[in-house]
Amino acid sequence: MTGGRFAALVQEAVSGHSRARGAKTPRNPVKRNISHLFARNLGVKT
């Protein structure tokens, strides 16, 4: 599995999770943190 595909899967899972709690937290800092971490990770790997 390539990093890009993994990132896409994670993004999908995270976005789906945030949608479930979207009513309570429209701006989810955790989601932003996770995506930022993954972006940094993939950037370092490639």
Number of C-alpha atoms within 10 A of each C-alpha: 5 6 13 10 10 13 16 11 12 15 16 12 12 17 14 12 12 18 13 11 12 13 9 10 11 10 11 12 9 11 15 11 11 14 15 12 12 16 13 11 13 14 9 8 8 6
